[in-house]
Amino acid sequence: MKWQMIALAAILLLAVVFGNALGDVHYSLTDLGPLAGNDAHGINDSGQVVGTKDFGSGSHAFLYSGGTMSDLGTLYSGQNYSFAVDINNAGQIVGISGQTSTSGPWYPFLYSGGVMSEVPGLGGTYHGSATSINNLGQVVGISGRPDGVTQAFLYSGGTTADLGSLTGTGGYSCAYDINDHTQITGVSTDVNGRDRGFLWQNGTMTDLGDLYGGSSYTRAYNINNLGQIVGESWQDSSSPSHAFIWQNGVMTDLGLGLAEGINDSGVVVGENTNGLFVWDSVNGMQDANNLLDSSGAGWTLYGCRAINNLGQIAGWGEDSSGQFHGVLLTPVPEASSLVLLGMGVIGFLTYTWRQGKRMA
């Protein structure tokens, strides 16, 4: 029966995939409650969400898992602020902890096995922030060096490495995300002092370019395991940002907004003037507010940070009473996908019955 169970699971997966391709996926909304800073920031493939929430004793990092919201506390006693930024599939969480959200010192942390510990930075008075963790347990972020320069770091195997910048060792850089192939993306200043999105791999940092002929600005926020990168690009301080997806040296304009998350299926989430958007190569950019099922009645979605490989989205919005809450959006296949699923299941059961008769 093992092969039969595998086949049935494949049918279920194909129904969801076909639903996405046909544009038939809507989303159910789960209310995560009011959040300090209105931020549900990271999500893993189990649907666990992390961010920051007011727990009364302070704004603390939270873990939402299986319907339960947990206070992760702070790194050191006397602190009343922490912010969880990312979570991997093993449930390890990274973020920042400090006295308040507006005054330091702040410290990058790793929460693993119920224990919050400091991630070693680059040795400067600005300890920094941990911004992403991959499924290998490698952590990236930003930290100050003893000479006062602030740069991206990689913490791996107990050692912290300075990733440098596009101008070498002296410029600013910040790592935003890392995939499971130790490819890292973020932002660095170039020789002209402009923000430029980068890809770091095998010890080399590469400028991703931009949407406007090489003389404008970019930030790169997220990278999936295929090496696809998303972010924003703009011409100058008076021009709006455009979301982009980058792959193999080619940057594609997705339209007005900024792209903040991408999963391994190439589905992109971000923000624009309408609020939260979802983009894929078949349907283009869609307003997530138009994709909510009845569970989202009265809600207005404003932003998001991350999407997992099941298509679940961590974000925030305004409820019918005008309060900002964190939300978890879960794909719900619509009618045509369910028809495909039903046909697949009927075919599967018919084949199994015939095989059983032959063996009888």
Residue, then its C-alpha position, 0 to 999 in steps of 0.5 A: m500500500k505504500w506506493q498507493m499512498i504516495a500516488l494519492a499524495a501526488i494527486l493532492l499536490l497536483a490539484v493544488v499546483f494546477g489550481n495555482a496555474l489556473g488562477d483558481v487559488h484563493y486564501s483563507l485568513t487566520d487572525l494572529g491577533p494585534l501585533a506591536g509594529n503590525d508585523a508577522h515577519g517570517i514563516n516556515d513550511s510547517g506554517q509556523v509564523v514569527g514576528t513581534k507582539d505586545f505581551g504587556s511586559g514589552s514587545h517581544a518576539f513571538l512564535y505562532s504554531g498550531g493555533t498557539m501564540s508563544d512569547l519568546g521573551t528577550l535575550y538578556s534580563g532588563q530588556n523589554y524588546s525583541f523581534a523574531v525575523d525568520i524561522n527555518n523548518a527545524g523551528q530555529i528562529v533568529g532576530i534582534s533583542g534590546q532595551t527598546s525598539t528605538s534605542g540600543p544596544w541591540y543584539p542578534f539572537l538565535y532561538s533554538g531548542g527553547v533557548m535564546s542565545e546571542v549570535p556573535g557579530l563582527g566585534g563592534t559596539y553595534h552588535g547588530s541583527a540576525t535577519s535570516i536562517n536557512n535549513l542548515g542553521q546558517v545565520v546572516g545579518i548585519s553587525g558593526r566592526p571595531d573600526g565602526v564599519t557596518q557590514a553583512f555577516l555569515y554565522s556558520g559552524g560557530t564562526t562569524a565571517d564578514l561578507g564585505s561590500l561591493t566596494g571591498t572592506g570599507g563600505y556598508s552592507c546588510a544581508y537580508d536572506i540566505n538559501d540552502h545553498t549558502q547563497i546570500t542576498g541583501v544591499s550594499t553601497d557601491v562606489n557612488g554611495r548608492d544602494r545596490g542589491f547583491l548576490w554573495q556566493n563562494g566568497t564573491m559579492t556581485d551587483l545585481g544591476d537595476l531596472y534603469g540602465g545601471s545608474s539607479y538603486t536596488r535592494a534585494y530582500n529574498i532568495n529561493n533555492l533556485g537562486q531567484i531573487v526579489g526586491e525593489s528598484w528605483q531611479d531616484s528619491s522622487s521616483p516610486s519603487h518597482a518590484f523585481i525578480w532576478q534570475n541568471g543575470v536578468m532582472t524583470d520588472l513586476g510593476l509598482g511596489l516592492a517584492e519581499g518574499i519568493n518561494d521555490s515555486g517562484v510565487v512572489v509576495g510584496e506590497n504596492t499601493n493596493g496593499l499586499f500583492v501576489w505574483d506568479s508567471v501565469n497570473g501576473m500581479q494580483d491584489a491579495n484583497n481580491l483573493l480572500d474567501s469569506s474568512g477575510a470579510g471586512w479585512t484589508l490587507y496591507g503588507c507581508r514579509a514571507i511566503n512558504n513552499l505551501g503558498q502560505i503567506a505571513g502578513w498583516g492587515e486591518d480588521s473590520s473594527g479598524q485594528f491592525h493584526g497579524v494574519l496567516l493566509t492559506p491557499v484554498p483551491e477553488a472549484s476547478s482544482l477540486v474537480l481535478l482532485g475529484m477526477g484524480v481520486i476517482g481514477f486512483l480508486t478505480y485503478t486500485w480496485r482493478q488491481g485488487k480484482r486481478m490479484a484475487 
